[in-house]
Amino acid sequence: MQVLKGEDAGLEILLKLRKDSWIKWIYLNMNPSQASFPHPSLRSQEHRPWPRPQRPWMMRQEWRDLLFLHVEVSPDSIRDRIPKELELDLFEGKAWLGLVPFDMKGVTLRGCPAPSSLCDFPELNIRTYVLRDGKPGVWFFSLDVPKAHAVWGARTFFHLPYFKAEMAVTHEGDWIRMRHQRPDRSLDIRYRGMEEVEALPGSFARWSTERYCLYCQSKAGRVYRGEIHHAPWPLQRAEVEMEHEEMFGPFEIGDRHPETYLSPSIHVVVYPLESLS
């Protein structure tokens, strides 16, 4: 059997894992010379701080009812938790932790179906912000989902600290409620969107939301960048009621930032990881 050559290391890894027909089918659908899958996120690109990758994207998903809530954190308390290859990204001299709950829909590889039972689930992540080569991105301390297969896939192929948790998202009128529980952390939060917010250049809204890559590190210590693409965030001011929160335990946190945002929905494509070390 002829072994297909991927356009980047991410595709080559998939091909080396297995050469079964379904892997070959996925590859062909990811290769723009073989198939074309227009995605709604690609209609808007001028807003990006740098051009989107020219290699083919590999995953698609939709993020709904996404909340951006931030608390101040001591830079010294998180510096040792982040690879030395990455620079802490500060806003007005301060470091911030983000608590970001949302609902993911249609999480799947390019060209693959997205059955709801497998591909729709909530996520809750704790993050901070970093820089490398002038590209501001996100560093995740934890990402919690209720699906074991999503935990395995993200840890295996994206080197991300995913954890399985008991989670539920419900709608109570115009309020969104997320309940979360795992042995060492828990959350019960309600939030809703209010008036629209424009993320102006230099604002905290722009700084904390408009980021088009994540950074991660493998068990071997290699640092990667994972690029994403989406349209500009549609943001609303968010009203938040925190019923219970035990998510920031390991960190020395300060006050909550007064600005909290909700994004109702955004379509996203994800690119294969790029090694930086």
TADAPE-V341909 format. One record per residue. RES is the residue in one small letter. PSI is psi in degrees with one decimal (999 if undefined). D_LAST is the distance of its C-alpha to the last C-alpha in whole Angstrom. Layout:
((RES/PSI/D_LAST) (RES/PSI/D_LAST))
//
This chain:
((m/133.1/33) (q/130.5/31) (v/123.9/27) (l/145.0/26) (k/120.1/23) (g/163.1/20) (e/-6.6/19) (d/173.9/16) (a/-33.5/14) (g/-44.2/15) (l/-39.0/19) (e/-36.0/18) (i/-45.2/17) (l/-41.8/21) (l/-34.2/22) (k/-28.1/22) (l/-49.3/23) (r/151.3/26) (k/23.2/28) (d/164.9/31) (s/-32.0/33) (w/-32.4/31) (i/-42.0/28) (k/-39.4/29) (w/-42.4/31) (i/-46.0/28) (y/-45.6/26) (l/-34.8/29) (n/-22.2/29) (m/-17.3/26) (n/114.5/26) (p/-17.1/28) (s/-16.6/30) (q/-29.9/31) (a/153.1/32) (s/123.3/32) (f/87.5/32) (p/142.5/32) (h/139.5/31) (p/-27.0/33) (s/-24.5/30) (l/-4.6/29) (r/-21.3/33) (s/118.5/31) (q/-15.8/28) (e/-20.3/29) (h/-14.7/29) (r/144.9/25) (p/-18.6/23) (w/157.5/21) (p/146.3/22) (r/155.7/21) (p/146.4/19) (q/-13.5/21) (r/160.7/20) (p/142.3/22) (w/157.1/22) (m/-19.5/22) (m/155.4/24) (r/154.0/26) (q/163.1/28) (e/136.4/30) (w/126.6/30) (r/148.5/34) (d/49.6/35) (l/126.3/32) (l/134.5/33) (f/107.1/31) (l/132.5/32) (h/145.7/30) (v/146.7/31) (e/145.5/30) (v/147.1/28) (s/123.8/27) (p/-35.8/24) (d/-28.3/24) (s/-13.5/24) (i/-12.3/21) (r/-43.2/19) (d/-9.6/18) (r/0.2/18) (i/138.0/14) (p/145.1/11) (k/-20.8/11) (e/-13.3/8) (l/142.0/11) (e/136.2/15) (l/134.4/18) (d/117.8/20) (l/150.4/23) (f/116.2/27) (e/42.0/29) (g/5.2/28) (k/146.5/27) (a/150.4/25) (w/143.4/26) (l/134.5/26) (g/136.3/26) (l/116.6/29) (v/96.7/29) (p/144.7/31) (f/174.6/32) (d/125.1/33) (m/137.0/31) (k/140.4/33) (g/38.0/32) (v/111.9/28) (t/164.8/28) (l/154.8/26) (r/132.5/27) (g/-3.3/30) (c/153.9/31) (p/167.2/34) (a/71.0/34) (p/137.4/36) (s/-38.0/37) (s/-25.6/37) (l/-30.7/34) (c/-0.7/32) (d/123.8/33) (f/155.3/33) (p/160.6/32) (e/149.4/29) (l/120.4/29) (n/151.6/25) (i/127.1/25) (r/164.3/22) (t/-170.6/21) (y/138.3/19) (v/169.1/16) (l/148.7/15) (r/125.1/12) (d/36.1/12) (g/5.6/16) (k/106.1/16) (p/136.5/17) (g/-168.0/17) (v/138.5/18) (w/124.7/16) (f/130.7/19) (f/-30.9/20) (s/150.0/22) (l/120.6/24) (d/133.8/27) (v/160.6/29) (p/0.4/32) (k/120.2/31) (a/-36.7/30) (h/-32.2/28) (a/-37.6/26) (v/-48.3/25) (w/-47.4/24) (g/-43.7/22) (a/-39.3/20) (r/-38.8/19) (t/-45.9/18) (f/-17.5/17) (f/1.5/15) (h/39.1/14) (l/143.8/17) (p/70.2/19) (y/146.6/22) (f/147.1/26) (k/133.4/29) (a/157.8/32) (e/122.5/35) (m/148.0/36) (a/138.9/38) (v/128.9/39) (t/159.8/42) (h/125.9/44) (e/87.6/47) (g/-126.6/48) (d/6.9/46) (w/143.6/44) (i/134.1/41) (r/128.7/40) (m/129.1/37) (r/134.8/38) (h/140.6/35) (q/126.4/36) (r/169.6/33) (p/-37.2/34) (d/0.8/33) (r/153.2/33) (s/158.3/35) (l/141.4/36) (d/108.6/39) (i/143.1/39) (r/140.0/41) (y/158.7/40) (r/155.4/41) (g/147.6/41) (m/-128.0/43) (e/157.5/43) (e/150.1/41) (v/135.2/38) (e/124.2/37) (a/87.3/33) (l/151.1/34) (p/134.6/31) (g/-7.3/31) (s/159.9/32) (f/-34.9/30) (a/-46.2/31) (r/-45.6/29) (w/-41.0/26) (s/-12.6/26) (t/-39.6/26) (e/78.1/25) (r/131.8/21) (y/25.6/20) (c/159.5/16) (l/160.6/15) (y/147.3/12) (c/170.0/11) (q/133.1/10) (s/167.9/11) (k/-25.4/13) (a/-4.0/11) (g/2.7/9) (r/134.2/6) (v/138.0/6) (y/154.6/7) (r/133.9/10) (g/113.1/14) (e/149.4/16) (i/168.5/20) (h/141.1/23) (h/167.8/26) (a/169.8/29) (p/143.4/30) (w/126.9/31) (p/112.1/35) (l/146.1/35) (q/149.8/38) (r/138.1/39) (a/139.8/39) (e/132.5/41) (v/136.3/40) (e/113.2/42) (m/105.0/40) (e/-38.7/42) (h/138.4/40) (e/121.1/37) (e/64.7/35) (m/-19.9/31) (f/19.1/30) (g/-45.5/31) (p/-5.0/28) (f/152.8/28) (e/94.4/30) (i/157.5/31) (g/-139.1/33) (d/155.4/35) (r/141.7/35) (h/138.7/34) (p/-18.1/37) (e/123.0/36) (t/137.4/35) (y/151.4/35) (l/137.0/35) (s/118.4/34) (p/-40.4/36) (s/140.4/34) (i/138.3/31) (h/140.0/30) (v/142.9/26) (v/149.1/24) (v/136.9/21) (y/156.5/18) (p/152.6/16) (l/150.3/12) (e/123.6/9) (s/136.5/6) (l/-2.3/4) (s/999/0))
//
